[in-house]
């Protein structure tokens, strides 16, 4: 039911070339050595929802809170090729769809006033300052992007080396939700929580599943100054700030909010076990993955931890036929993938001592 993507073919993206994930399951574990491409696979998956939107590609750039959009976009292209093109495709229950992003760099001479407008400064508040900018020009580099998707559909974008703002594209239609959770999301997961809390339907889902995990929780809301969330629980005489809980509780709450927000879509968890103590892994993993099944969410998760992988493979017997394990390798510049079912992976590890990572 939750197999929204059945196959993923990555032709060219960052350091990946000709990498294929076949027969994807409801829950898909990606493992492998550093620089084997696990996070890059999640980035590609995050791009299949709205490839026509420049914001989709910007989110794949790993810029964090600050950064250079121009340099970030350049880093998306294959590292060992002069051909500035990204190519990938996926199969869902209805179609096989290809997506390409091609780029060219051109030199431009651009006015100071145009630079102001591109960066969202529509006018000068100071007339003297404006007068100094009129007639002033700068040499700039422009990255011209062409996105080809669907049945010969194409959109074009320009990103300049001085650009500090990417305007929202209001014309883009939203497809199924695709939610990405970084390893450090729990340290500042307010955005996911805010979006869930603003929807009565999603908030009801949040509380219903959260109470299965901890039935003492009565309510979660924002404090009076809206700076932090507070938790009302029968375990305490008064509401407790979420910050008073440990990282494990905060990570679990962020993961749940992400599952709820990804309803009928795809959830991408990068190094999913971060901040979760080994003693709580079985219950939290089972809780999160069962919730994903209930909400029709397909899960792709990455991990370096052999213990965490083992916990997921064994956390719930009812889930085992819904789990695949993909081990990514990079051998002499070639990307390879070993695929195992859950039971094949458990048998290989227990009976043969096979290294799953």
N, C-alpha and C positions, 0 to 999 in steps of 0.2 A: 504493500500500500504506500510505503514511503519512498519508493525507488523513483524519484523524480528524474534522476540522471542515471542512465544505464551504462553509458560508455563515455569516456573523455579521451580525446586525441589531441595532444599538444605538439604541434609541428615545430614552432619556434617561439620561445619566450624566455627572457633572461638567459640562464645557463642551461635551459632544457631544450632538447631537440628530439623529436620522434619518440615521445613518451606516451604510452597508452595505459589507461586504466579500463579494463574490460569487465563487464558483468558486475557493475557496482551493486552493493547490497544496501539494506536500510542503514546499516552502521558500517563505516569504513575506516579502519585504522591505517594511517600512513606512518611508516617508520623507516629508519635508515641513518647512515652516518651524517655528520655535518656536511652541508653543501651538496646533499644528494637531491635537493629540490622539493622537500616536503612543503615548506611555506609557499614556494612558488606555485605548487599545485593548488593550494587553497586560494591564492590570489587569482589564478585563472578561473577557478570555480566562482569566485566572487564577481567576475566580470561577465558571466554568461547571462545575467538577468537583464541588464540594460546597457548593452555595449554601445548603443547609439548616443549615450550621455557621456560627455567629457568628465563629469564628476565620478563616474564609475572607474575610469582609467586613473584619475588623480588619486583615488583611494587605494589603488594598487601600488602606488609609488613609495610607500613606507616613509612618508615625510614627517610623521608625528605632528606636533603642534606648530612647528615652523619648518621652513625649508624652501628650496628653490623649485618651483613647478617645472621649469624648463629642464633643469638637470635631472629631476626626478623622473620625468617622462623619458629622457634619453636612456636612463638606466633600465627601462623596461625591455629594451630591444636586445636581441641576442648578443652575447659578449664577444663571440669569436666570428662575427660575420659583418661584412660591410653593407649587407642588405638590411636596410632599416624597415623590417617588417615583422609583425607578430601574427602568428597563425595558430588557431586552435578550433576544435569542433566538438560537438557533443550530441549524444543521442538521448532523447527522452521517449516517453511512451507514444509520442505522436510523430516525431520527425527527427531527421539528422540535420543539424544546423552548423554552418561554418561562419567563423568570425575572423576578420583580418583587420589589422591596423598598420597602415603604411605611412611613412614619414619622409619628409625632405626638409633640409635646412637651407634657408636663404638669408642673405644679408639685406637689411633694410635701413634706410635713413628715416627716422621717425621724429616728429616734433615733440617738444616737451609737453605741450598741451594734450596731444594724443596719449602720451604716457600717463598723464594725470587721469584722463578719462578711462583708459584701459584698467587702471588700478582703482577705479571707483570714485575718483575725485572729480565730480562733474563741473565744479566751478572753483574759482579762487575767492576766498573771503577777503583777501587783501589785494586792492587794485594795483599797488606798486609791485607786489610779488607777481601778479598776472602779467604785467607789462614786461617784466624781465624774461618771462617764458615764451612770449610771442616772438616767433622768428628764431627760436633756439631749437637745434636739431641734434640728435645723437645717432651714432651708428649702433645698430642692434641686430641680434640674430633672432630669426623667427622659425619655429618648428611648425611646419604645415602638416596637419594630420588628416588622413582620410580613413574613415571607418567603413568597412564593407561588411554587411550582415544580411541575413535573410535572403530573399529573392532579388539579388542585385540592388539592394537598397544601400545608400551611401550618405554619410554626413561628413562635413569638413569642419576643422577647428584650427585656429592659430594660437600658439603659445609663445610668448616672447621671453627673452632671457632676463628682462627686468620685471616680469609680471608677478604681482603679489596677491592677486585676487582672481578667482574663477567664479564667474556669475552662475547662478543656478539656472538650469535648463527646464523651464516650466512646461515645455511641450512634450517632454519625454513621458511615455506611458509606463507605469509601474507594472512589472511582471510579478511572478511569485517572489515572496520575500527571501532574501539570501542574507544571513546574518553572520558576520565574522567577529570572533572574540579572540583578542590577543592574549598572550601569557600574563600581561600585567593589567588586564581590564578591571580586575577586582579592586585595584588601588584607586581607580577613578571611574567607576561604572555608572555614574549618575545618568549619563545619556540614555543607556538602555532602560534603567529604572524609570527615568522621567517619562519615556515614551509608553511604557507599560502602564504606569500610574495614571496617565492622562486618558486612557481608554478603559471605561467601566468593564467591558467584556474581557479585555486582557487582564485587568486587575483581579477579576473574579477567578480567572484561570490560575493566576499567580497564587492567590490565597488558598485555593482548593488544593493545589499540588504541594504548596509549602507546608500546609497543615498535616499532610501525610508524612512529611519528613520530621516536623516538630509540631505536635498538636497543642503545645503551650502558646504558640504565637496567635494572637488575636487580631492584630492589625499592624500595618506599616504605613506610615504617613510622613509628610515633611514637617519639620519643626516650624515654629512660628515665623522665624526669619527666612525660611525656605533654604537654609544653607546646608541642611543635613537631614537624612532620614532618621526617624525614630521608630522603635519597635515596642509595641505593647504586648506583654506576655504575662501569663498567669504565674510564671516563675519569679516575677519581680513585682514589687509594690508600686512602682511607677515606670513610665516609659523609659526605655534605655536607648541612647544614641547608637546607630548602627556601627559607628566607629569604635564603640566599646567592645564589640564582638571581635573575635580573632579573624585572621585572613581567610581561614578555612570557611567560616560562616559567610563572609562577604563574597568569596569566590563562588560558593554554592548558590547564593542568592543571585549573583550576576549570571551564572549559568542557567538558572531557572528562568530569569527574565528573558534571556536570549532564546531559550526554547519556546517560551510563550510567544515572543515577538516573531519567531520563525514559523509559526503555525502554517501548515500546508506548504512549506517551503524547505529550504536547506539551511543547516546550521554548520558552521565551520569553526572548529575549536583548535587553536594552535597551542601546542604543549599544554593540553587540557588539564594535566594533573598538577600544574603549578599551584602552590599554596595549600594543597589538600594533603593532610597527614595520612600516612599509610593506613592507620587504624580506621580511618573513616572512608577509605576509597571504595570498599565494596558497597556500602549503603548509598553513598553519593552517586557513584557511577550507575548503579542499578536504578536509582531514583530518577536521574537525569535521562537515561536512555529509555526507560519505560514511559516517562512523560513525553519524550519525543515520539514514541510509537502512538501514544494516545492522541497527540496533536498532529499526526501525519507529517512529521519532520524527518527528512533524511539527514544523517549526520556523517561528516567527514572530520576526523580528528588526527592530530599528529602527536608523536611522543618520542622522546629519547629513552624513556625509562622502561627497562625490562619488567620491573615490578608492576608499574602502572598498566602496561600492556597485558600482563598476566591477569591482573585484577579485572580488567574489562572483559577479557575472554571468558572468565569464570564467574563474573558477578551475578549472573542470573541465567539458569538453565533454559528458561523460556526465550531468551534472546539469542542463544548461540547459533541457531540456523539463520539469523539475520545479520551476522557479523562476517566481514571479510578483513583479512590482513594483507596489506601491500607493503613489501619491503623494497625501497628504492636504492639503486646502486648507480655509481658513476664509474665506469671501467674504461680507461683510456679514451675519455671523451665521449663515450657512448652511454646513454641513459637506459638502464635495464630495470625491469619490475618483476618481482616474484610475488605471485598471488596465492594465498591459502584461504580456505574456509576456516571458520573458527575451530572446528573439531580437528582439521588437519594441523592447524598451528599448535593446539594443545597436545596432540599426539606427538608431533615432531619435537616439541620441547620436553615433554615428560618421558617419552620412550627412547628418543634418539639424541637428546641434548642439543638440538639444532638451535643456533643463535638466531633469534627472530628479528633482531634489529638489522 
